[in-house]
Amino acid sequence: MNGLEFVCRIRQDARFDSMLVMMVTTESQASSVMRALEAGADEYLMKPFTREALVEKLELLSLLS
């Protein structure tokens, strides 16, 4: 199972409705990002990433919770 399949599967299960999901991947094409977000990912971080980028994304996620 890849990350996109995981997000799709977890979003089909009501037990995980309140779980925030951040995709961390090497996929950088806009279409890949859009598919992940449309599937239910709350944030998307592309590898390689800096500590600052990770902290920024986690701060954004904390605003959603």
Secondary structure, 3 states (H helix, E strand, C coil): CCHHHHHHHHHCCHHHCCCCCEEEECCCCHHHHHHHHHHCCCEEEECCCCHHHHHHHHHHHHHHC
